[in-house]
Structures are given as C-alpha cells and as structure tokens.
C-alpha cells in the first residue's frame, strides 16, 4: 500500500490509480501461467487478502458485519479469472468518457476504443439484407410491406416456419433451429468444396465464446497430474485463459513465433506438450486462425502439421475460425481445419476429434450484439454428444435473433437474386476497407522507432511489439503493474486512445506489446496512429534520456 | 468387444462402449465415404483407436447434470413428430408439447408494441415508415442512441446497456412502491437462467465439509439441480408442503438446514415465487419468515421471480422479496444479501427466444461485485435485442401514448386467458379419480399428484424406469401429449406427479385434459 500511495502522488498516474484498487492490481499481473506452479497464484492472492482486510476494516469503521459472500468465500476459480479485453484499462476509459461528458477537460476530446473487435461501435454499417431479414422475422406484419425485397421475405418466412408458433419468441431446440443447422451444413460443404457436413453435427451458440466454453467444460476432468491440460497459443485471446481458470484446468502455453509473422512452430508445440506432460494431462489443443490478437493467417502446411501432431498425441482439436472471412494479405488464404483434415485422408478424417467455431460478430457483418454463432463437432463419441446436448439444454437455447442472423450469413443473396448486387457491394466495401486499414496500420506503426509490427494478414487486430525503456519498466514494477499496462494507461490518459496491453494476451518474458483493432474509420485510424506515434516517441524520450540514440 | 463383427452392428456397439467403462479406448467405425477406404481397416471393418473425449474421460460433473424439461421424454416426442411426418400411423395426429413454458410455440401472440420497437431497432430505415406509431419510434431511437454506433450489432457493456439498467431500476422502484433501486445493482443477462448460474458460480467454494451447500425447494425447476451438479456444489433439498397448496414451511427449512450442516456449509437459499413447477404464490408472511431465517442463518437469498406477473388466484398477490426485505427495516435491509431474477420469457410477454433477463443484487460485497462484473465480461454481453426487449417491457406505452390501448388490451387478454386456463386445468384434473391437483395460483404449470397402482410401479421398475416416467412415456405414446414426470423436479418418496403447462389454446387444452383423464382411467383399469 505504501508504494501505491507514494506513487499516487505522481501526476501521470493519479487518475489511473483510482481503478487500481488492490483487487484489480492482482488482475494486472497478466496471464496466469499455470505451469509455473502455485506460487504465482498464491502470491497474487496473498497480496489481495492483505489489501482486502484493510479495505473492509476501513469501510465498516470498526462495526464488523459479516456477509455471506465475500472475497474470502468467493469461488476461488472466479477470482482467478482474468479478461483484459474488458479489464481495468477499459473501465478507466469508461471513467474518462463520463468525465468528458460532464464537461471535464483532457488533452483530447473523445476516447477512441480500439480495445475490442466491435465493428458497429466503430461506425461500420450493418449489411442491409441481414437487418431486413431480422426485422421481418421480428415483426412479420412487414411481409406485406412493398419496401422489403422478396429475397428477404422468402428467407424470413423460411426461418419463421422453423420456429415454434412461427415466432422468434419461442424457444428453439437446444442445438438450434433445424433449418438453420441445415443451411449451415450446406454452407460449410460449399466453403470446403464438397467435404461433407452433417447438419446434426452443427450446434448454434450464443456467440462463439459460449461454444468454446461448453466444449472446454466437457473436456475438463481429472486431478493433479491427470488434470486436463489445454494447449493455447501465446499470445491468445483471453477468453481461453479465463475459461481455463474458471474451470481450474491447466493452461499449457505454446508460443507463436513473432519473428516469423506469428507463425505456429510445430517444434514449439512438441516442446510445450512434453513439458506439460510432467504435471498434467494435455488433452486439447486450441488454435485461433486467423489469429487473435496476432492477425496471422495459418498456411495449409502448418495446419496439416498441427493436425498430424494432434493425431499422434491424441489431442482434441478446437479451432477458432471466427475470422475466416477476414483475410487481407494477397498471399494468404483461409483454410478450414475441417477441410485440411479431410484432405489428409480417412485415417485422419475419421478419427481426429475436431470442433470448429464461427460467429456473426466478425467477418463482414460485425453483428456482435446479436450473439450468434455455431460450432461443428466432428468425430465426437456419440455418448458424449448426448451429454453435450443435455448440457446445452439446461440453458434452453441460443437467442433466436442471433440464429436468424447466422442463417443470413450462411445463406446470403445469390447472383440471380435482386438483392445480390447491393449485398455484394456492401460486403466488398467492408472487407476492402478492412484490408486497407490493415495495411495502413502496419505501415504507420512500423515507421515509429521502437515499434515493430508484423503484417496484419487477417482478423481485425495489430499486435505490435513496443520497446519500453528500462526506466519505465522499473517504474511499472514499483507500481505493481505490467510495463505495457503502464504504457497503455498513459496512452489512454494522454491521447484518449484505448488499447489493450500485451500482458492481457500473454507474451514472451520481457517483450511488450499492445493489441489495437483496425476498426476505426480510415480518417480516425490515421489520426489515432499519428497520436500513437507521437506518444511513443515522447514516452521513449521521457524514459530513455541518454539511451535515446540507441533506439 | 472381440465378438463385434462387421458394420451392421452399429446399434449394439454403443452398448458395448458403455460396458467398456474404464478401458480408455473406443471402437470407431470407418465412415463409408465413397472413395475413402484406407489400408488401415481391420478384418472386421473397424479398428480400435483412442478417443480423447469419452464417457470415461469427460467432466464427471457434466455427467451428473440432469434436465428433465428437455430430457428423454422430449427427445422421444421429437422422434414421434418425425414419425408422424413420415406417415407412420399413430393413435393421434399431432404431438402436443405441454412440457415447457414456451408461450409463443403454443400460439400466444407477441405484444405488437414490443415487436414494433424491436423491428425498428433492427432496421432503423423503418423509422421513416409512417405505419409505425410514434411512441414505438421514440423508444427505438432512445435505445439505439444508447447502443455503440447506434446499432443493435455493437457489444454493450457486460453489465448491460446503462440506459436500460436505469429504466429497469425505475420500473422496480415503481413496482415496489418507491423503494429505491440503484441501476448499478442491475445486471442484464441471457435469460434468467444465465444470471442464476452466474450467481451460483460465485457462491460455490470450499472442499468437503466446507463445500457450499445451496438450499432449493423440492419440487424445483431443474435448472437449479443441474447448475449445482455442474458446479459440484451440495444440493440441500427442502420440501414444499403439498397438502398446504405447496406452501413453504419454515420448520422444514430449519430441519433441512440442520441436517445439511453435518456435511456441508449451507450458504444460499433459492426460492421460486410464483412457484415452478408447483404454481403456488407465496404469502407476504411467508416471505418475511424466509428473510428472517436467511438473516439468522447468514444465507444468501436468491429469489427467482420470473413469474411475477403470472398471478391468477383471488386473494393471491405477488410480493417481491426486495420490497418485503426493505419493509422489514434496516436490521434486514442493510444486511441480507439478495439477488432477484426476472426474464422476458414469462409473464404476458412470453418472449423466450430473445433470451432477455436481468437480476438485481442487493447488499452484495462491493469487491465481490467487481468480481461479478469481471466474470460476466468474459461472455462480453447479453444479446442486445433481448436487452432492447427488456427495455420496452419495463417502459411500456403510457396512457397518453398512441399504442397504450392496444398494449393494455393485448396484455389483459393474455393474462386473463392464462387465468381462465389455470382454473380450468385444476378443475378438470381434480375430477379424475387418482389425480389430485393443487390450485394453480400463479406461474404457468400444474403439478398434479397421480396415483399409480403397485402393478404399474412394478412394471416400471422392471423396465428400469422411474414410475412417473413410465406413466408419461405411455401417455406420450398413446395420446401424443408430452408432459414431464415429477421425478425430474423432485418429489417426496413414494409420490408421483407430472408437470404440464397451461399454455395450449383453450380448445386444445380442453382436449389435452380430456385425453389425460381418459388415459388415466384406462391406465388405472389396466394396472389394478
């Protein structure tokens, strides 16, 4: 506490400290490395417990009254969960926004949230056709309206026929509306050039996150050295680490190769697997392709290697393919794990257990708020599948509006339909702008001394490496926070730009990064990148002093 | 396993697999994809290969989860529907699903105003359409202004859109006669189920004797037992008093708690009011007693109030736990930790598919609240259309607005029809010898007790079925009516029940009830 108080005096962090209650400080320690044993965890908790005792003593002013649910009695796995994408930095951004709204002054006039892949919030327009179908499903009286195209009405009617009482207000079957599952299977077959897809293997979900959590929940079992280990890339999307913490599984990190465009290195997989086998039972490998936060697009050869590895080591494969339509680099192409698995031959295709995930939130639609998504489950033990259905049924069903949105994505206007032209134009314009912004981001960031950014081949993020001078690292340590958290908090305070520190995604020791989305409009993105550049240079100057020439 | 030969025995393979528990391998059949016949096939046409995820290796807690409302009986109902479609003859022409509180599926019409607002939000071009009333447009504009980028397609904050939380807080204040409600205590959710599971997740901790115990009513809505199994918490059952209209008896609570203290650490008490599956409406006195009990025993209260608008019986009234708590004075209102739940799926809306819901937390430790916010942030946000819907539910047309009359008429009609069906169900069922049904004071279900002859119980046991499952399966096969056996909700040993919804349209409900009557009489004759 002493440290915190003394540092609070420093103007630069004075505001940032409001949110750094002892509790959130614990969560600033970044991705938890289970493989490092209990010490990390323990030290985090101890720090917190001391702080908590002080906090409650102050709060109650001596009049001690017990609550049933306190930090001491709270589910410890919940405590261990961390989710940086909406972590302290975002809370701080919200505070600043409110401050500005109330007339407060800052060196900037608005907060730009480049922390989350939320396309519509950044001004991307919805695809007209998708919204027409959803509106028709929501208020079927519109079927009589001449202002809606027949293609949209036809789809809406079909979806409603699949709904109980022809209403979006009824529950669907827990795996989703049957005709939508069939449309998804047909879409996958087409995408994968004829590789068969069985609609009964398709499960609609509440966003992809829900599907990922559900499958992980099935997989986690055992105690101590037989506890399920889950291999995840580092850097990763923190849903994975959060879910692993919540379920008390063992996180097994494999590091992506930053020097090689964040490619997955099969030797690193072997290393991580062998190391983890000493203390847990690695049973799952998670892949994010195209990568989040790293933006790489996996080559077909690399996917083959991963699948072969999974086959050899008997690992369950979870492939997060929510960015499958977001590929920008001309020499890159999206290959689905399912298709590659098929092409590897029946020995693989009939045995490797694979679940792949998709969502309405990304791609060219960016419909995050509808929480639509699906997963395709291959080679799952039939009895386990029955258990999966049972587990899904407890939550009744995914939101119907999201299911309807998903249906439009997999069954979009065809060339012979009237709406095709507009649909196609909207889709290409969104994807074209994203490709342009991907390039722009990479170029400008790489022009900044002390920032190095791999090409944004796909997805919606840049994850540049930033040089943080030793003096700044020390200062951060004194504050009990990760150096890149210090960097991002200062960036936010000084420029209003909200990005997420690399430590929230995991990174190699002593390397620092941040994740930013490429979603702001081109004009805004230009301004944003310019501000990042200016900030970075002045940050280096401030902390480097004489070392400046060496950068 | 060695005796298994050829492809034709697929069905029996499943049984073999179940029998092979503990061996860690599974028999895998080569799929007969044309052009794929590897050299690896064994002489039997199949080979052994380890599967990662099997019944032996999967999460044991998930295995323990049970959820009868969508259990085997519903799966059979779906199968029968398919058989009917294929033209297979049955003694009935359609399956009637009275197993789940799914109003729209049973023909209830959505409230026009709600859907207008949602359509406007989904496709804002309609704001120019003169066919939409101004009050719907103003609400849609307001909701969209609160969304990122003015779009339902943006994520909201994880706790839910702030403006909607404010509207909800105002609604609760009004409902509770002015007792204050802080928008910051409101969390929107993906249906009430999501919030209930989240709260339970926070509460579960400890090992052995110190493992969290959660008190739930028996009969209960099986979401509770399923969540407790999944979380590995200890279920503490307290029995509702069937002879006394399923009311809650404090001495039973006390008794259950004392027993439970011997082997776990009871920390939460769940109440469903109005009751599911039992349809009772709790008296104010009883709620006070429960609150006093929770305060004395330091139990976290979870009040599932999703049926708060569904009260039909004369003399019954819905009292929110929050209101009663605050009227009991500071001693309680500053002390008892309470989470109450609501949803768009029930009441007069019946909008299940939108998965809208919220919870209000009271007296939650501020640091725990931070943890709660963190936990919900991992799932990003509840579906925004569901949030928008909830906003109109708590902020419906006012007397001076153009949509008011239609709205009131639709709401009143829906609730009146439900009330009529509630009393009709009770009356007809009570005419059947061997069926005894408590009044359906509220909610959407009746949970009658059925007398099953010893011969039927014996036959069920021979089949390895719970007797009321046996009964409900037979009912389904012979009449096409899909109900849920009482055993899926829990009941006193040696008693049998089923849950049926009162949701089918009146004419259809009459037929359903007549068929049940006939079936039951025939069943009794057959087994006596």
Interface residues (C-beta under 8 A of the other chain):
Chain A: X21 X23 X24 X27 X52 X55 X59 X65 X66 X67 X68 X69 X70 X71 X73 X74 X75 X76 X78 X79 X81 X82 X83 X85 X86 X87 X94 X116 X118 X119 X120 X121 X122 X123 X124 X126 X131 X132 X134 X135 X138 X139 X142 X145 X147 X163 X164 X165 X167 X168 X169 X170 X171 X172 X173 X174 X196 X206 X207 X209 X210 X213 X217 X218 X219 X220 X221 X222 X239 X242 X243 X246 X283 X284 X314 X315 X316 X345 X346 X347 X349 X350 X351 X353 X361 X365 X366 X367 X368 X369 X370 X371 X379 X380 X381 X382 X383 X384 X387 X390 X391 X393 X394 X395 X396 X397 X398 X399 X400 X401 X402
Chain B: X14 X17 X18 X26 X28 X30 X31 X33 X36 X37 X38 X40 X49 X50 X51 X52 X53 X54 X55 X57 X58 X59 X60 X62 X63 X65 X66 X67 X69 X70 X71 X78 X100 X102 X103 X104 X105 X106 X107 X108 X110 X115 X116 X118 X119 X122 X123 X125 X126 X129 X131 X147 X148 X149 X151 X152 X153 X154 X155 X156 X157 X158 X190 X191 X193 X194 X197 X201 X202 X203 X204 X205 X206 X222 X223 X226 X227 X230 X267 X268 X298 X299 X300 X335 X337 X349 X350 X351 X352 X353 X354 X355 X363 X364 X365 X366 X367 X368 X370 X371 X374 X375 X377 X378 X379 X380 X381 X382 X383 X384 X385 X386
